[in-house]
Amino acid sequence: MNIAVYEKTLENTLGEINHLIRSFHLDMVSFSEMPFREMFSFLSRYIRYIPDPPTIELVMRPKILLRRRGGDCDDKTISACSYFICRGVKCGYSIVAEKKDKDYHHIFAFFILENKKYDFDCTYPSSKYLDRIAWAKRKDFLIYDNGVFFT
């Protein structure tokens, strides 16, 4: 079914996110003609935000997210990055925290056009297209040829 369930750690989560993006990005190929703004609206409004249980991390491939019509920030990030890969657009994801002394607690996709990075945080129905929030702590990971590298 391709839903991973494991102990909630940053290392486990990022490893599984990388695996699902590399392995299942073609789940989003049927959406590759959809304009960016429409894809953002689709993921933020049609796909409900459903948080994971407190001590378990669920991470799912795009096909499962679409079938369930619900997931959290990591699930929507996997689908957004997969969509950008299918479109041939350079992309990645960011992990963030509200305070420098806090653990990373949120993830979202970004894409790059003409050497400019655009945030694509479609987690919640209230999310705004290309909104850039000044997070206190942020680490970006750029996807290259189905591999992920820290930037």
LUMNU-920084 format. One record per residue (C-alpha): residue in one letter; x, y, z. Coordinates in steps of 0.05 Angstrom, whole numbers, plus 5000, padded with zeros to 4 digits. Layout:
BEGIN
+------+------+------+------+
| voro |   xx |   yy |   zz |
+------+------+------+------+
|    A |    X |    Y |    Z |
...
+------+------+------+------+
REM end
This chain:
BEGIN
+------+------+------+------+
| voro |   xx |   yy |   zz |
+------+------+------+------+
|    M | 5000 | 5000 | 5000 |
|    N | 5060 | 5046 | 5010 |
|    I | 5042 | 5080 | 5076 |
|    A | 5101 | 5079 | 5123 |
|    V | 5088 | 5077 | 5198 |
|    Y | 5146 | 5085 | 5247 |
|    E | 5173 | 5121 | 5308 |
|    K | 5168 | 5196 | 5299 |
|    T | 5240 | 5221 | 5289 |
|    L | 5265 | 5273 | 5240 |
|    E | 5315 | 5224 | 5210 |
|    N | 5262 | 5170 | 5198 |
|    T | 5213 | 5220 | 5168 |
|    L | 5262 | 5253 | 5120 |
|    G | 5289 | 5185 | 5098 |
|    E | 5219 | 5160 | 5081 |
|    I | 5200 | 5226 | 5047 |
|    N | 5262 | 5221 | 5003 |
|    H | 5246 | 5148 | 4986 |
|    L | 5173 | 5163 | 4968 |
|    I | 5191 | 5222 | 4924 |
|    R | 5245 | 5182 | 4887 |
|    S | 5202 | 5120 | 4880 |
|    F | 5132 | 5146 | 4867 |
|    H | 5136 | 5215 | 4834 |
|    L | 5101 | 5187 | 4773 |
|    D | 5037 | 5181 | 4815 |
|    M | 5029 | 5255 | 4798 |
|    V | 5042 | 5251 | 4723 |
|    S | 4968 | 5257 | 4706 |
|    F | 4969 | 5326 | 4739 |
|    S | 5031 | 5351 | 4702 |
|    E | 4990 | 5397 | 4656 |
|    M | 4955 | 5430 | 4715 |
|    P | 4979 | 5502 | 4728 |
|    F | 5018 | 5514 | 4792 |
|    R | 4963 | 5556 | 4825 |
|    E | 4910 | 5503 | 4810 |
|    M | 4954 | 5448 | 4839 |
|    F | 4965 | 5490 | 4901 |
|    S | 4890 | 5500 | 4909 |
|    F | 4877 | 5426 | 4896 |
|    L | 4926 | 5403 | 4950 |
|    S | 4907 | 5456 | 5001 |
|    R | 4832 | 5452 | 4994 |
|    Y | 4811 | 5385 | 4963 |
|    I | 4861 | 5344 | 5003 |
|    R | 4841 | 5352 | 5076 |
|    Y | 4892 | 5364 | 5130 |
|    I | 4892 | 5304 | 5176 |
|    P | 4946 | 5303 | 5230 |
|    D | 4983 | 5240 | 5248 |
|    P | 4971 | 5207 | 5316 |
|    P | 5016 | 5239 | 5369 |
|    T | 5071 | 5185 | 5373 |
|    I | 5067 | 5155 | 5303 |
|    E | 5090 | 5184 | 5237 |
|    L | 5049 | 5164 | 5176 |
|    V | 5080 | 5181 | 5109 |
|    M | 5046 | 5162 | 5044 |
|    R | 5060 | 5162 | 4969 |
|    P | 5018 | 5210 | 4926 |
|    K | 4971 | 5156 | 4900 |
|    I | 4949 | 5139 | 4972 |
|    L | 4942 | 5212 | 4991 |
|    L | 4897 | 5224 | 4931 |
|    R | 4855 | 5162 | 4946 |
|    R | 4847 | 5181 | 5020 |
|    R | 4836 | 5255 | 5003 |
|    G | 4874 | 5272 | 5067 |
|    G | 4942 | 5276 | 5099 |
|    D | 4988 | 5322 | 5136 |
|    C | 5045 | 5368 | 5115 |
|    D | 5095 | 5313 | 5097 |
|    D | 5044 | 5277 | 5054 |
|    K | 5026 | 5340 | 5016 |
|    T | 5100 | 5358 | 5008 |
|    I | 5114 | 5290 | 4976 |
|    S | 5057 | 5301 | 4927 |
|    A | 5077 | 5373 | 4911 |
|    C | 5150 | 5353 | 4898 |
|    S | 5127 | 5294 | 4856 |
|    Y | 5084 | 5342 | 4815 |
|    F | 5142 | 5389 | 4803 |
|    I | 5188 | 5331 | 4783 |
|    C | 5135 | 5308 | 4732 |
|    R | 5134 | 5379 | 4704 |
|    G | 5210 | 5381 | 4699 |
|    V | 5215 | 5438 | 4750 |
|    K | 5272 | 5442 | 4799 |
|    C | 5243 | 5434 | 4869 |
|    G | 5256 | 5413 | 4941 |
|    Y | 5228 | 5419 | 5010 |
|    S | 5240 | 5459 | 5073 |
|    I | 5236 | 5437 | 5145 |
|    V | 5221 | 5494 | 5193 |
|    A | 5211 | 5515 | 5266 |
|    E | 5179 | 5576 | 5296 |
|    K | 5237 | 5587 | 5345 |
|    K | 5312 | 5575 | 5337 |
|    D | 5315 | 5534 | 5400 |
|    K | 5257 | 5488 | 5380 |
|    D | 5256 | 5424 | 5340 |
|    Y | 5235 | 5425 | 5267 |
|    H | 5160 | 5414 | 5265 |
|    H | 5135 | 5430 | 5195 |
|    I | 5153 | 5414 | 5123 |
|    F | 5132 | 5443 | 5056 |
|    A | 5153 | 5442 | 4983 |
|    F | 5186 | 5497 | 4943 |
|    F | 5202 | 5504 | 4869 |
|    I | 5254 | 5544 | 4831 |
|    L | 5242 | 5583 | 4767 |
|    E | 5294 | 5629 | 4736 |
|    N | 5339 | 5621 | 4797 |
|    K | 5284 | 5645 | 4844 |
|    K | 5256 | 5601 | 4900 |
|    Y | 5181 | 5600 | 4913 |
|    D | 5150 | 5569 | 4975 |
|    F | 5092 | 5521 | 4961 |
|    D | 5062 | 5507 | 5030 |
|    C | 4995 | 5476 | 5014 |
|    T | 4984 | 5444 | 5082 |
|    Y | 4921 | 5479 | 5104 |
|    P | 4858 | 5506 | 5067 |
|    S | 4877 | 5575 | 5093 |
|    S | 4947 | 5572 | 5062 |
|    K | 4962 | 5626 | 5011 |
|    Y | 4994 | 5613 | 4944 |
|    L | 5069 | 5630 | 4943 |
|    D | 5066 | 5659 | 5014 |
|    R | 5135 | 5664 | 5045 |
|    I | 5136 | 5662 | 5121 |
|    A | 5198 | 5684 | 5159 |
|    W | 5211 | 5622 | 5200 |
|    A | 5262 | 5627 | 5257 |
|    K | 5296 | 5562 | 5235 |
|    R | 5295 | 5534 | 5165 |
|    K | 5334 | 5480 | 5128 |
|    D | 5324 | 5469 | 5053 |
|    F | 5334 | 5405 | 5014 |
|    L | 5339 | 5409 | 4939 |
|    I | 5321 | 5349 | 4896 |
|    Y | 5370 | 5332 | 4840 |
|    D | 5360 | 5275 | 4791 |
|    N | 5317 | 5237 | 4841 |
|    G | 5369 | 5248 | 4896 |
|    V | 5361 | 5298 | 4953 |
|    F | 5417 | 5344 | 4975 |
|    F | 5421 | 5394 | 5032 |
|    T | 5427 | 5466 | 5008 |
+------+------+------+------+
REM end
